Amino acid sequence: MRLLLFCAKWCGSCREFRAHFDALDVKGLSKIWLDIEDHAALLEDIEINNLPTILAVSQDGLSFYFGCLLYTSPSPRDGLLS
């Protein structure tokens, strides 16, 4: 599986999600963080309406997901923080 995350330095949700994205350590998973401003030339043919946006592609290239990633910071009531 390949994950491409389209974000921007100025995007608060992107900044909050970055540590979680960087922490993903799954065998067979390749991941790339693309800043939409730093890589604007690569992305000129891709319409990105909201940030962060994720593109997930299977190894065979046949299955994929492209869309906005809804992210909220975990809170103690979620049971995810100690």
Secondary structure, DSSP 4 states (H G I P E B T S, - for coil): -EEEEEE-TT-HHHHHHHHHHHH---TT-EEEEEETTTTTTTTTTS---SSSEEEEE-TTSS-EEEEE-------GGGT---
